C-alpha cells in the first residue's frame, strides 16, 4: 500500500534516531565529565546514596586532618617535655652534689644553687612559652589541663571523640612543688633530691600518657584512611563513568545514528513510488 500523507516508516525511523541522538548526548556528557550521574534524573536513588557517601567521605577526611593535627600537638608537647626532663635531671645532679656536706663549702653550695635556680626559671619560662596554634599547652591555661575533646570521627557521638589532656608542668605543679627548693644547706639539698625526683617521675608519667594517646591516634588515622578508601570505592561504582563500557556504548550509538539516518532517508523516499502510478 502506497500512502503519502502518513509515512509510518519515516516516523518510526525518526523516533529511533531521536532516541539514539539522546543516548549519544548522554554518553558524551558522561565521557566529558567523568560521572555517570550528571543530573538527578540520571539516577535519582543513586544520587541520594552517592550524596550521603560524599558527606561521609568528606567528614572522614576532615577527621583524619583533626587526628593528624592532634598528633602534631602531642609531638610538640612531648618534644618540650623531653627537654624539661633533661633540665630536671641536671637539677637532680646539682641537688645530689650539694648534699655532699662532707666536702662542699657554703660557697660551693651557693654556686650550685645559682645554677639550680636558673634552671628553675627556665622550667617556668618554658611551661609558659610552649604553644601550639597560639594555645599555651604546658601551663594549665587551656582546657588541655582538664581534658579537651579531639574530634576524630565524621559524626557527633562519644565514640568519635578522644579526650586529650596535658597537665600543668610549671615547677610549682610537678613533684610536689619544687619552686621552694634551695641548696643553701645539705638538708635542703637532700629535700631537693626528693622533690626533683618526684618532678621527674611526674613528667615521665605525662610523656607516657601522651605516647599512649599518639599511638591511639595513629591507629585511628589508619582506620579512617581505610574507611575513606572503601566508601570512596563504593561511591565511585555509583557515580563515576566506566570509560571502557561507555566508549563501547558511544561507538554503538554512533553506528546506530549513521544507520538510522540512512534508513530515515530511505523511508522518506518511499512515497515517491506513487509517482510511478501516475505515469
Steps between C-alpha positions, in 0.01 A plus 500: 500500500631841397414791736648851491310693774613272785846347462512249787841365400643851512349567843641175637843580359482857633404383850782245510743766381377736772562233767846432357592869494384536861718204595800657323444826688489316834804292408700809403397666827623201701824474305576872527412533871622162624171449687213262429270726701506857368145592599245356739298346216795280399463286815288651781564227758866477403536875543352481852734216599808666346419831672486326838827325428660830396394652832654206683824503300554874547428469871749212529769697319454794734512261797832367368630856484376558856677187622823595323482852645454348845801275443702812416377661822611197701838491327551869577423441867713187520795673334484780756460254789802304383707811557317557831618156608857589406480813713355309796768234471763774522321655799507163673872467431553841659291397801696179548827690479383771738398236757864390537552684830831327567672673210320816392518844652217749530651690207495182289133441577424862413646449154303178456185672619547781248494250215211315665291817519589597145374162377188547712433828322548331165247230592247766586573701185472192280168395651359844425658534156426174319201551269314318225275704271547790746371286791729456800509127557721441806392754761144393571358814340272315255247217512785260426580500872163341585440322171406634157302305240665415169243434224638188336189377318253615237196497729382654827528232769729409788672227298614761249684708762820448697593689815844660491651622827837656580559584863648827626879460489604818676745430789235585759278219367734207446673284757318658794616856418874530444503882486580532872813287479844658562830335566631732767534208743560128466158427650325722246704342221380158617142626497557629148610153392162362608299782345684500168478120483126534539494761223693270267251223572206735434639616167574140399137409578373793291720398208392137529135607486571712194675203338194281560275766346726537197500124438119499522480789257731322256265201504201732459658663193565155350139393563358822356721477193381145430139609552552791259636267232216249531218756502661690213516175300130435565412855398711472187305195383181704525599836352821465299509421129637162393686630196550160336128420515392853412728525196360167379148638543595823324645311205183291471282811509711668231444200272126506576491873426661453160283204408189670637567806288539282191181304576307825560609621159371176347169530686455858381559384141225235515206734411676596178398158364148642465625707206545180298126439526436834326714417201 
